């Protein structure tokens, strides 16, 4: 069963990663993406499940 983060955790993530925050990928365990450590992008939004949606400089749009 999947557990969702608390409202407090999501609120904290939204404070830490507002729209336009510059981020850099450290690691990702997704065999279907071409993203690699060091790739950079801009935060679009944090959804209610706590996923940070990012527009990567490479043109990809993938949540982390």
N, CA, C and O atoms as a Tripos MOL2 file, in Angstrom:
@<TRIPOS>MOLECULE
protein
  256   255    64     0     0
PROTEIN
NO_CHARGES

@<TRIPOS>ATOM
      1 N           0.8310   -1.1720    0.0000 N.3       1 UNK1
      2 CA          0.0000    0.0000    0.0000 C.3       1 UNK1
      3 C           0.8880    1.2530    0.0000 C.2       1 UNK1
      4 O           1.8540    1.3460    0.7580 O.2       1 UNK1
      5 N           0.5430    2.1990   -0.8570 N.am      2 UNK2
      6 CA          1.3150    3.4370   -0.9680 C.3       2 UNK2
      7 C           0.8910    4.4290    0.1120 C.2       2 UNK2
      8 O          -0.2980    4.6440    0.3450 O.2       2 UNK2
      9 N           1.8820    5.0240    0.7610 N.am      3 UNK3
     10 CA          1.5930    6.0320    1.7790 C.3       3 UNK3
     11 C           1.9080    7.4080    1.2120 C.2       3 UNK3
     12 O           2.9260    7.6060    0.5480 O.2       3 UNK3
     13 N           1.0230    8.3450    1.4850 N.am      4 UNK4
     14 CA          1.2370    9.7140    1.0520 C.3       4 UNK4
     15 C           1.8120   10.5210    2.2060 C.2       4 UNK4
     16 O           1.5480   10.2190    3.3700 O.2       4 UNK4
     17 N           2.6020   11.5500    1.8880 N.am      5 UNK5
     18 CA          3.1500   12.3780    2.9550 C.3       5 UNK5
     19 C           2.0440   13.1990    3.6250 C.2       5 UNK5
     20 O           0.9820   13.4210    3.0420 O.2       5 UNK5
     21 N           2.3010   13.6360    4.8280 N.am      6 UNK6
     22 CA          1.3400   14.4580    5.5540 C.3       6 UNK6
     23 C           1.2180   15.8290    4.8910 C.2       6 UNK6
     24 O           2.0710   16.2330    4.1000 O.2       6 UNK6
     25 N           0.1510   16.5250    5.2260 N.am      7 UNK7
     26 CA         -0.0400   17.8870    4.7020 C.3       7 UNK7
     27 C           1.1170   18.7860    5.1310 C.2       7 UNK7
     28 O           1.5310   19.6740    4.3850 O.2       7 UNK7
     29 N           1.6300   18.5520    6.3230 N.am      8 UNK8
     30 CA          2.7420   19.3470    6.8310 C.3       8 UNK8
     31 C           4.0080   19.1180    5.9980 C.2       8 UNK8
     32 O           4.7420   20.0570    5.6890 O.2       8 UNK8
     33 N           4.2460   17.8600    5.6450 N.am      9 UNK9
     34 CA          5.4180   17.5410    4.8240 C.3       9 UNK9
     35 C           5.3040   18.1900    3.4540 C.2       9 UNK9
     36 O           6.2720   18.7650    2.9570 O.2       9 UNK9
     37 N           4.1280   18.1020    2.8390 N.am     10 UNK10
     38 CA          3.9190   18.7140    1.5190 C.3      10 UNK10
     39 C           4.0940   20.2280    1.6180 C.2      10 UNK10
     40 O           4.7120   20.8380    0.7460 O.2      10 UNK10
     41 N           3.5600   20.8330    2.6640 N.am     11 UNK11
     42 CA          3.7120   22.2860    2.8560 C.3      11 UNK11
     43 C           5.1880   22.6540    2.9870 C.2      11 UNK11
     44 O           5.6290   23.6590    2.4300 O.2      11 UNK11
     45 N           5.9490   21.8480    3.7180 N.am     12 UNK12
     46 CA          7.3840   22.1000    3.8910 C.3      12 UNK12
     47 C           8.1120   21.9890    2.5510 C.2      12 UNK12
     48 O           8.9750   22.8130    2.2470 O.2      12 UNK12
     49 N           7.7720   20.9780    1.7490 N.am     13 UNK13
     50 CA          8.3840   20.8300    0.4240 C.3      13 UNK13
     51 C           8.0650   22.0320   -0.4610 C.2      13 UNK13
     52 O           8.9310   22.5190   -1.1870 O.2      13 UNK13
     53 N           6.8240   22.5080   -0.3990 N.am     14 UNK14
     54 CA          6.4310   23.6730   -1.2040 C.3      14 UNK14
     55 C           7.1910   24.9250   -0.7810 C.2      14 UNK14
     56 O           7.4980   25.7770   -1.6140 O.2      14 UNK14
     57 N           7.4950   25.0400    0.5090 N.am     15 UNK15
     58 CA          8.3010   26.1690    0.9860 C.3      15 UNK15
     59 C           9.7450   26.0450    0.5160 C.2      15 UNK15
     60 O          10.3670   27.0330    0.1250 O.2      15 UNK15
     61 N          10.2710   24.8240    0.5570 N.am     16 UNK16
     62 CA         11.6650   24.5900    0.1800 C.3      16 UNK16
     63 C          11.8910   24.6880   -1.3260 C.2      16 UNK16
     64 O          12.9630   25.0930   -1.7750 O.2      16 UNK16
     65 N          10.8620   24.3090   -2.1110 N.am     17 UNK17
     66 CA         11.0000   24.2330   -3.5670 C.3      17 UNK17
     67 C           9.8860   24.9970   -4.2780 C.2      17 UNK17
     68 O           9.0620   24.3910   -4.9630 O.2      17 UNK17
     69 N           9.8510   26.3410   -4.1190 N.am     18 UNK18
     70 CA          8.8220   27.1040   -4.8340 C.3      18 UNK18
     71 C           9.1010   27.1020   -6.3400 C.2      18 UNK18
     72 O          10.2150   26.8160   -6.7820 O.2      18 UNK18
     73 N           8.0680   27.4250   -7.1100 N.am     19 UNK19
     74 CA          8.1940   27.4960   -8.5780 C.3      19 UNK19
     75 C           9.4060   28.3510   -8.9370 C.2      19 UNK19
     76 O           9.6070   29.4350   -8.3890 O.2      19 UNK19
     77 N          10.2100   27.8390   -9.8740 N.am     20 UNK20
     78 CA         11.3780   28.5640  -10.3490 C.3      20 UNK20
     79 C          12.6620   28.2320   -9.6240 C.2      20 UNK20
     80 O          13.7270   28.7140  -10.0110 O.2      20 UNK20
     81 N          12.5900   27.4100   -8.5650 N.am     21 UNK21
     82 CA         13.8050   27.0130   -7.8500 C.3      21 UNK21
     83 C          14.6800   26.1760   -8.7650 C.2      21 UNK21
     84 O          14.2000   25.2490   -9.4180 O.2      21 UNK21
     85 N          15.9560   26.5010   -8.8100 N.am     22 UNK22
     86 CA         16.9150   25.7580   -9.6260 C.3      22 UNK22
     87 C          17.3350   24.5140   -8.8450 C.2      22 UNK22
     88 O          17.7130   24.6090   -7.6770 O.2      22 UNK22
     89 N          17.2670   23.3390   -9.4930 N.am     23 UNK23
     90 CA         17.6470   22.0860   -8.8490 C.3      23 UNK23
     91 C          18.6260   21.3150   -9.7300 C.2      23 UNK23
     92 O          18.7040   21.5340  -10.9390 O.2      23 UNK23
     93 N          19.3620   20.4190   -9.1050 N.am     24 UNK24
     94 CA         20.3070   19.5500   -9.8000 C.3      24 UNK24
     95 C          20.0470   18.1200   -9.3770 C.2      24 UNK24
     96 O          19.9120   17.8340   -8.1870 O.2      24 UNK24
     97 N          19.9770   17.2210  -10.3420 N.am     25 UNK25
     98 CA         19.7450   15.8100  -10.0590 C.3      25 UNK25
     99 C          20.9910   15.1800   -9.4530 C.2      25 UNK25
    100 O          22.0850   15.2730  -10.0090 O.2      25 UNK25
    101 N          20.8070   14.5430   -8.3110 N.am     26 UNK26
    102 CA         21.9050   13.8340   -7.6510 C.3      26 UNK26
    103 C          21.8840   12.3740   -8.0820 C.2      26 UNK26
    104 O          22.9150   11.8240   -8.4680 O.2      26 UNK26
    105 N          20.7090   11.7420   -8.0180 N.am     27 UNK27
    106 CA         20.5710   10.3640   -8.4790 C.3      27 UNK27
    107 C          19.1000   10.0950   -8.7560 C.2      27 UNK27
    108 O          18.2210   10.7860   -8.2410 O.2      27 UNK27
    109 N          18.8430    9.0780   -9.5810 N.am     28 UNK28
    110 CA         17.4690    8.6800   -9.8720 C.3      28 UNK28
    111 C          17.4840    7.1970  -10.2110 C.2      28 UNK28
    112 O          18.3370    6.7200  -10.9600 O.2      28 UNK28
    113 N          16.5290    6.4870   -9.6480 N.am     29 UNK29
    114 CA         16.4310    5.0480   -9.8530 C.3      29 UNK29
    115 C          15.2820    4.7620  -10.8180 C.2      29 UNK29
    116 O          14.3160    4.0900  -10.4580 O.2      29 UNK29
    117 N          15.3910    5.2790  -12.0530 N.am     30 UNK30
    118 CA         14.3490    5.1260  -13.0640 C.3      30 UNK30
    119 C          15.0070    4.6920  -14.3730 C.2      30 UNK30
    120 O          15.6680    5.4980  -15.0280 O.2      30 UNK30
    121 N          14.8330    3.4290  -14.7610 N.am     31 UNK31
    122 CA         15.5060    2.9300  -15.9610 C.3      31 UNK31
    123 C          14.9470    3.5130  -17.2610 C.2      31 UNK31
    124 O          15.5290    3.3000  -18.3240 O.2      31 UNK31
    125 N          13.8360    4.2400  -17.1960 N.am     32 UNK32
    126 CA         13.1860    4.7450  -18.4080 C.3      32 UNK32
    127 C          13.4880    6.2120  -18.7080 C.2      32 UNK32
    128 O          12.9380    6.7700  -19.6570 O.2      32 UNK32
    129 N          14.3470    6.8380  -17.9180 N.am     33 UNK33
    130 CA         14.6800    8.2400  -18.1650 C.3      33 UNK33
    131 C          16.0990    8.3700  -18.6880 C.2      33 UNK33
    132 O          16.9670    7.5450  -18.4020 O.2      33 UNK33
    133 N          16.3100    9.4100  -19.4490 N.am     34 UNK34
    134 CA         17.6670    9.7070  -19.9290 C.3      34 UNK34
    135 C          18.3670   10.7050  -19.0240 C.2      34 UNK34
    136 O          19.5200   11.0630  -19.2640 O.2      34 UNK34
    137 N          17.6730   11.1590  -17.9810 N.am     35 UNK35
    138 CA         18.2940   12.0870  -17.0430 C.3      35 UNK35
    139 C          19.4420   11.3880  -16.3280 C.2      35 UNK35
    140 O          19.4020   10.1860  -16.0660 O.2      35 UNK35
    141 N          20.4670   12.1780  -16.0220 N.am     36 UNK36
    142 CA         21.6370   11.6240  -15.3390 C.3      36 UNK36
    143 C          22.0970   12.5940  -14.2580 C.2      36 UNK36
    144 O          21.7820   13.7830  -14.3200 O.2      36 UNK36
    145 N          22.8380   12.1010  -13.2680 N.am     37 UNK37
    146 CA         23.3330   12.9850  -12.2150 C.3      37 UNK37
    147 C          24.0310   14.2010  -12.8140 C.2      37 UNK37
    148 O          24.8170   14.0940  -13.7560 O.2      37 UNK37
    149 N          23.7200   15.3550  -12.2390 N.am     38 UNK38
    150 CA         24.3000   16.6080  -12.7240 C.3      38 UNK38
    151 C          23.3490   17.4020  -13.6050 C.2      38 UNK38
    152 O          23.5450   18.6020  -13.7980 O.2      38 UNK38
    153 N          22.3030   16.7420  -14.1520 N.am     39 UNK39
    154 CA         21.3190   17.4730  -14.9540 C.3      39 UNK39
    155 C          20.6050   18.4970  -14.0760 C.2      39 UNK39
    156 O          20.3640   18.2630  -12.8920 O.2      39 UNK39
    157 N          20.2710   19.6380  -14.6840 N.am     40 UNK40
    158 CA         19.6510   20.7330  -13.9330 C.3      40 UNK40
    159 C          18.2940   21.0890  -14.5320 C.2      40 UNK40
    160 O          18.0090   20.8190  -15.6990 O.2      40 UNK40
    161 N          17.4660   21.7100  -13.6830 N.am     41 UNK41
    162 CA         16.1580   22.1320  -14.1450 C.3      41 UNK41
    163 C          15.5240   23.1170  -13.1840 C.2      41 UNK41
    164 O          16.1270   23.5180  -12.1880 O.2      41 UNK41
    165 N          14.2700   23.5070  -13.5060 N.am     42 UNK42
    166 CA         13.5140   24.4490  -12.6900 C.3      42 UNK42
    167 C          12.2490   23.7840  -12.1770 C.2      42 UNK42
    168 O          11.5550   23.0870  -12.9170 O.2      42 UNK42
    169 N          11.9570   24.0060  -10.9060 N.am     43 UNK43
    170 CA         10.7480   23.4600  -10.2930 C.3      43 UNK43
    171 C           9.5240   24.1370  -10.9030 C.2      43 UNK43
    172 O           9.4660   25.3620  -11.0140 O.2      43 UNK43
    173 N           8.5440   23.3170  -11.2980 N.am     44 UNK44
    174 CA          7.2550   23.8230  -11.7630 C.3      44 UNK44
    175 C           6.2830   23.9190  -10.5900 C.2      44 UNK44
    176 O           5.6570   24.9580  -10.3770 O.2      44 UNK44
    177 N           6.1610   22.8240   -9.8280 N.am     45 UNK45
    178 CA          5.2620   22.7990   -8.6750 C.3      45 UNK45
    179 C           5.4950   21.5280   -7.8800 C.2      45 UNK45
    180 O           6.1340   20.5880   -8.3530 O.2      45 UNK45
    181 N           4.9620   21.5150   -6.6550 N.am     46 UNK46
    182 CA          4.9490   20.3210   -5.8090 C.3      46 UNK46
    183 C           3.5000   19.8900   -5.7090 C.2      46 UNK46
    184 O           2.6490   20.6720   -5.2860 O.2      46 UNK46
    185 N           3.2040   18.6380   -6.0970 N.am     47 UNK47
    186 CA          1.8140   18.1770   -6.0590 C.3      47 UNK47
    187 C           1.4200   17.7100   -4.6600 C.2      47 UNK47
    188 O           2.2460   17.6790   -3.7480 O.2      47 UNK47
    189 N           0.1540   17.3510   -4.5050 N.am     48 UNK48
    190 CA         -0.3670   16.9580   -3.1920 C.3      48 UNK48
    191 C           0.2590   15.6760   -2.6490 C.2      48 UNK48
    192 O           0.1510   15.3910   -1.4560 O.2      48 UNK48
    193 N           0.9110   14.9000   -3.5160 N.am     49 UNK49
    194 CA          1.5890   13.6870   -3.0820 C.3      49 UNK49
    195 C           3.0350   13.9220   -2.7060 C.2      49 UNK49
    196 O           3.7380   12.9870   -2.3210 O.2      49 UNK49
    197 N           3.4960   15.1810   -2.8160 N.am     50 UNK50
    198 CA          4.8670   15.5120   -2.4590 C.3      50 UNK50
    199 C           5.8630   15.3570   -3.5930 C.2      50 UNK50
    200 O           7.0650   15.5150   -3.3810 O.2      50 UNK50
    201 N           5.3830   15.0470   -4.8040 N.am     51 UNK51
    202 CA          6.2880   14.9380   -5.9470 C.3      51 UNK51
    203 C           6.6460   16.3340   -6.4360 C.2      51 UNK51
    204 O           5.7700   17.1790   -6.6190 O.2      51 UNK51
    205 N           7.9270   16.5690   -6.6430 N.am     52 UNK52
    206 CA          8.4070   17.8510   -7.1510 C.3      52 UNK52
    207 C           8.4990   17.7260   -8.6710 C.2      52 UNK52
    208 O           9.3070   16.9560   -9.1890 O.2      52 UNK52
    209 N           7.6670   18.4840   -9.3760 N.am     53 UNK53
    210 CA          7.6350   18.4370  -10.8400 C.3      53 UNK53
    211 C           8.6210   19.4600  -11.3850 C.2      53 UNK53
    212 O           8.6120   20.6300  -11.0000 O.2      53 UNK53
    213 N           9.4740   18.9870  -12.2950 N.am     54 UNK54
    214 CA         10.6050   19.7810  -12.7560 C.3      54 UNK54
    215 C          10.6350   19.8260  -14.2760 C.2      54 UNK54
    216 O          10.4220   18.8160  -14.9470 O.2      54 UNK54
    217 N          10.9090   21.0310  -14.8120 N.am     55 UNK55
    218 CA         11.2080   21.1910  -16.2340 C.3      55 UNK55
    219 C          12.7270   21.1550  -16.3530 C.2      55 UNK55
    220 O          13.4180   22.1100  -16.0000 O.2      55 UNK55
    221 N          13.2260   20.0400  -16.8550 N.am     56 UNK56
    222 CA         14.6720   19.8510  -16.9710 C.3      56 UNK56
    223 C          15.2110   20.6100  -18.1670 C.2      56 UNK56
    224 O          14.5200   20.7650  -19.1740 O.2      56 UNK56
    225 N          16.4420   21.0840  -18.0610 N.am     57 UNK57
    226 CA         17.0720   21.8400  -19.1370 C.3      57 UNK57
    227 C          17.1410   21.0250  -20.4350 C.2      57 UNK57
    228 O          17.1950   21.5950  -21.5250 O.2      57 UNK57
    229 N          17.1390   19.7180  -20.3180 N.am     58 UNK58
    230 CA         17.2160   18.8360  -21.4820 C.3      58 UNK58
    231 C          15.9020   18.7860  -22.2620 C.2      58 UNK58
    232 O          15.8400   18.2100  -23.3480 O.2      58 UNK58
    233 N          14.8340   19.4040  -21.6890 N.am     59 UNK59
    234 CA         13.5290   19.3850  -22.3500 C.3      59 UNK59
    235 C          12.5580   18.3890  -21.7260 C.2      59 UNK59
    236 O          11.3700   18.3940  -22.0470 O.2      59 UNK59
    237 N          13.0510   17.5480  -20.8480 N.am     60 UNK60
    238 CA         12.2100   16.5650  -20.1650 C.3      60 UNK60
    239 C          11.3910   17.2450  -19.0760 C.2      60 UNK60
    240 O          11.8140   18.2480  -18.5010 O.2      60 UNK60
    241 N          10.2270   16.6940  -18.8030 N.am     61 UNK61
    242 CA          9.3840   17.1580  -17.6990 C.3      61 UNK61
    243 C           9.0880   15.9240  -16.8510 C.2      61 UNK61
    244 O           8.2610   15.0870  -17.2130 O.2      61 UNK61
    245 N           9.7790   15.8300  -15.7180 N.am     62 UNK62
    246 CA          9.6600   14.6280  -14.9030 C.3      62 UNK62
    247 C           9.6710   14.9920  -13.4370 C.2      62 UNK62
    248 O          10.4830   15.8000  -12.9860 O.2      62 UNK62
    249 N           8.7610   14.3870  -12.7020 N.am     63 UNK63
    250 CA          8.7010   14.5880  -11.2650 C.3      63 UNK63
    251 C           9.7390   13.7540  -10.5390 C.2      63 UNK63
    252 O          10.1250   12.6740  -10.9860 O.2      63 UNK63
    253 N          10.1730   14.2750   -9.4230 N.am     64 UNK64
    254 CA         11.1600   13.5530   -8.6180 C.3      64 UNK64
    255 C          10.7080   13.5140   -7.1730 C.2      64 UNK64
    256 O          11.4000   12.9510   -6.3250 O.2      64 UNK64
@<TRIPOS>BOND
     1     1     2 1
     2     2     3 1
     3     3     4 2
     4     3     5 am
     5     5     6 1
     6     6     7 1
     7     7     8 2
     8     7     9 am
     9     9    10 1
    10    10    11 1
    11    11    12 2
    12    11    13 am
    13    13    14 1
    14    14    15 1
    15    15    16 2
    16    15    17 am
    17    17    18 1
    18    18    19 1
    19    19    20 2
    20    19    21 am
    21    21    22 1
    22    22    23 1
    23    23    24 2
    24    23    25 am
    25    25    26 1
    26    26    27 1
    27    27    28 2
    28    27    29 am
    29    29    30 1
    30    30    31 1
    31    31    32 2
    32    31    33 am
    33    33    34 1
    34    34    35 1
    35    35    36 2
    36    35    37 am
    37    37    38 1
    38    38    39 1
    39    39    40 2
    40    39    41 am
    41    41    42 1
    42    42    43 1
    43    43    44 2
    44    43    45 am
    45    45    46 1
    46    46    47 1
    47    47    48 2
    48    47    49 am
    49    49    50 1
    50    50    51 1
    51    51    52 2
    52    51    53 am
    53    53    54 1
    54    54    55 1
    55    55    56 2
    56    55    57 am
    57    57    58 1
    58    58    59 1
    59    59    60 2
    60    59    61 am
    61    61    62 1
    62    62    63 1
    63    63    64 2
    64    63    65 am
    65    65    66 1
    66    66    67 1
    67    67    68 2
    68    67    69 am
    69    69    70 1
    70    70    71 1
    71    71    72 2
    72    71    73 am
    73    73    74 1
    74    74    75 1
    75    75    76 2
    76    75    77 am
    77    77    78 1
    78    78    79 1
    79    79    80 2
    80    79    81 am
    81    81    82 1
    82    82    83 1
    83    83    84 2
    84    83    85 am
    85    85    86 1
    86    86    87 1
    87    87    88 2
    88    87    89 am
    89    89    90 1
    90    90    91 1
    91    91    92 2
    92    91    93 am
    93    93    94 1
    94    94    95 1
    95    95    96 2
    96    95    97 am
    97    97    98 1
    98    98    99 1
    99    99   100 2
   100    99   101 am
   101   101   102 1
   102   102   103 1
   103   103   104 2
   104   103   105 am
   105   105   106 1
   106   106   107 1
   107   107   108 2
   108   107   109 am
   109   109   110 1
   110   110   111 1
   111   111   112 2
   112   111   113 am
   113   113   114 1
   114   114   115 1
   115   115   116 2
   116   115   117 am
   117   117   118 1
   118   118   119 1
   119   119   120 2
   120   119   121 am
   121   121   122 1
   122   122   123 1
   123   123   124 2
   124   123   125 am
   125   125   126 1
   126   126   127 1
   127   127   128 2
   128   127   129 am
   129   129   130 1
   130   130   131 1
   131   131   132 2
   132   131   133 am
   133   133   134 1
   134   134   135 1
   135   135   136 2
   136   135   137 am
   137   137   138 1
   138   138   139 1
   139   139   140 2
   140   139   141 am
   141   141   142 1
   142   142   143 1
   143   143   144 2
   144   143   145 am
   145   145   146 1
   146   146   147 1
   147   147   148 2
   148   147   149 am
   149   149   150 1
   150   150   151 1
   151   151   152 2
   152   151   153 am
   153   153   154 1
   154   154   155 1
   155   155   156 2
   156   155   157 am
   157   157   158 1
   158   158   159 1
   159   159   160 2
   160   159   161 am
   161   161   162 1
   162   162   163 1
   163   163   164 2
   164   163   165 am
   165   165   166 1
   166   166   167 1
   167   167   168 2
   168   167   169 am
   169   169   170 1
   170   170   171 1
   171   171   172 2
   172   171   173 am
   173   173   174 1
   174   174   175 1
   175   175   176 2
   176   175   177 am
   177   177   178 1
   178   178   179 1
   179   179   180 2
   180   179   181 am
   181   181   182 1
   182   182   183 1
   183   183   184 2
   184   183   185 am
   185   185   186 1
   186   186   187 1
   187   187   188 2
   188   187   189 am
   189   189   190 1
   190   190   191 1
   191   191   192 2
   192   191   193 am
   193   193   194 1
   194   194   195 1
   195   195   196 2
   196   195   197 am
   197   197   198 1
   198   198   199 1
   199   199   200 2
   200   199   201 am
   201   201   202 1
   202   202   203 1
   203   203   204 2
   204   203   205 am
   205   205   206 1
   206   206   207 1
   207   207   208 2
   208   207   209 am
   209   209   210 1
   210   210   211 1
   211   211   212 2
   212   211   213 am
   213   213   214 1
   214   214   215 1
   215   215   216 2
   216   215   217 am
   217   217   218 1
   218   218   219 1
   219   219   220 2
   220   219   221 am
   221   221   222 1
   222   222   223 1
   223   223   224 2
   224   223   225 am
   225   225   226 1
   226   226   227 1
   227   227   228 2
   228   227   229 am
   229   229   230 1
   230   230   231 1
   231   231   232 2
   232   231   233 am
   233   233   234 1
   234   234   235 1
   235   235   236 2
   236   235   237 am
   237   237   238 1
   238   238   239 1
   239   239   240 2
   240   239   241 am
   241   241   242 1
   242   242   243 1
   243   243   244 2
   244   243   245 am
   245   245   246 1
   246   246   247 1
   247   247   248 2
   248   247   249 am
   249   249   250 1
   250   250   251 1
   251   251   252 2
   252   251   253 am
   253   253   254 1
   254   254   255 1
   255   255   256 2
@<TRIPOS>SUBSTRUCTURE
     1 UNK1         2 RESIDUE 1 A UNK
     2 UNK2         6 RESIDUE 1 A UNK
     3 UNK3        10 RESIDUE 1 A UNK
     4 UNK4        14 RESIDUE 1 A UNK
     5 UNK5        18 RESIDUE 1 A UNK
     6 UNK6        22 RESIDUE 1 A UNK
     7 UNK7        26 RESIDUE 1 A UNK
     8 UNK8        30 RESIDUE 1 A UNK
     9 UNK9        34 RESIDUE 1 A UNK
    10 UNK10       38 RESIDUE 1 A UNK
    11 UNK11       42 RESIDUE 1 A UNK
    12 UNK12       46 RESIDUE 1 A UNK
    13 UNK13       50 RESIDUE 1 A UNK
    14 UNK14       54 RESIDUE 1 A UNK
    15 UNK15       58 RESIDUE 1 A UNK
    16 UNK16       62 RESIDUE 1 A UNK
    17 UNK17       66 RESIDUE 1 A UNK
    18 UNK18       70 RESIDUE 1 A UNK
    19 UNK19       74 RESIDUE 1 A UNK
    20 UNK20       78 RESIDUE 1 A UNK
    21 UNK21       82 RESIDUE 1 A UNK
    22 UNK22       86 RESIDUE 1 A UNK
    23 UNK23       90 RESIDUE 1 A UNK
    24 UNK24       94 RESIDUE 1 A UNK
    25 UNK25       98 RESIDUE 1 A UNK
    26 UNK26      102 RESIDUE 1 A UNK
    27 UNK27      106 RESIDUE 1 A UNK
    28 UNK28      110 RESIDUE 1 A UNK
    29 UNK29      114 RESIDUE 1 A UNK
    30 UNK30      118 RESIDUE 1 A UNK
    31 UNK31      122 RESIDUE 1 A UNK
    32 UNK32      126 RESIDUE 1 A UNK
    33 UNK33      130 RESIDUE 1 A UNK
    34 UNK34      134 RESIDUE 1 A UNK
    35 UNK35      138 RESIDUE 1 A UNK
    36 UNK36      142 RESIDUE 1 A UNK
    37 UNK37      146 RESIDUE 1 A UNK
    38 UNK38      150 RESIDUE 1 A UNK
    39 UNK39      154 RESIDUE 1 A UNK
    40 UNK40      158 RESIDUE 1 A UNK
    41 UNK41      162 RESIDUE 1 A UNK
    42 UNK42      166 RESIDUE 1 A UNK
    43 UNK43      170 RESIDUE 1 A UNK
    44 UNK44      174 RESIDUE 1 A UNK
    45 UNK45      178 RESIDUE 1 A UNK
    46 UNK46      182 RESIDUE 1 A UNK
    47 UNK47      186 RESIDUE 1 A UNK
    48 UNK48      190 RESIDUE 1 A UNK
    49 UNK49      194 RESIDUE 1 A UNK
    50 UNK50      198 RESIDUE 1 A UNK
    51 UNK51      202 RESIDUE 1 A UNK
    52 UNK52      206 RESIDUE 1 A UNK
    53 UNK53      210 RESIDUE 1 A UNK
    54 UNK54      214 RESIDUE 1 A UNK
    55 UNK55      218 RESIDUE 1 A UNK
    56 UNK56      222 RESIDUE 1 A UNK
    57 UNK57      226 RESIDUE 1 A UNK
    58 UNK58      230 RESIDUE 1 A UNK
    59 UNK59      234 RESIDUE 1 A UNK
    60 UNK60      238 RESIDUE 1 A UNK
    61 UNK61      242 RESIDUE 1 A UNK
    62 UNK62      246 RESIDUE 1 A UNK
    63 UNK63      250 RESIDUE 1 A UNK
    64 UNK64      254 RESIDUE 1 A UNK
